[in-house]
Amino acid sequence: MSGDANIVVSVDHEDKLTDRFKIEETVTSVKWLDDGSDVAFVQKDGVVTVSPGSYHYGTDLVVRIAKIETK
């Protein structure tokens, strides 16, 4: 995850802002459980790359969970 430019050090490598999971089934959606918003993802060769996006300054999310749905 990333953060507000006034608070965190910027990261030069986009791959550090993603999470990867080995999932053979076809992923149909990835959503945050707290607000139901979509999480960007790409699936290729049985690996799902999830891009959680920016951390919203002023919120206190110790743990944030996304649900990955498959078919």
N, C-alpha and C positions, 0 to 999 in steps of 0.2 A: 504494500500500500504506500501511497505517497501522502504528502501533507501540504499545508499552506506554505507558500514560498517565503513568507516572513518568519516562519517558525522552524522549518526543517531544512537540512542540507539537501540540495538537489541531487538526483541520481542520474548518472550519464547513461546507464544501461537499462533499456526498457525491460529486458528479461528479469531484472530484479524486482519488477513491479507486478509479476505474474506468479501464479501457482500452477503446477502441472500435476495431473492425475492420470493414471492408466485406467481407462474405462473402455471396454470393448463394445458395450451397447451404444446405440446412437443417442447422444444427448439432445434433448428437445428444448431445455431451458435451464437457466441458472438464475436464482432469485434470492435476495436477502430475506431472511426470515423476519427481521424486525420491521421492515416497511414494505416488503413485497416488490421492491424495485428490481429491475433486471440487472444482471451482471454480465458484462461482455465476455464471450468465450469463443474459442475456435477448437474444432476437433479434427485431428488428422492422424491416420494410422494408429488408432486406438489410444491416442493421448489427447486429453482435453487440457487446453491452456486457458485459465481463467484470469481475467484482468479486473481486479476488484475496484480500481479507480481511486480517487483521492479520499483522504481522511478529511472530514469536515471539521475545521477548527471550531473549538467551543463545545464539542460533544465529548462525552466520556465513555467510549466504547472499549471496555477492557477486552471483550470477546465479541466478535460479530460472526454469525453463522450464515452461510449460503446453502440453499438446497439445490442439488443437481438432480434434475428429472431426466429419465431415459425412457425409451420405448422398446 
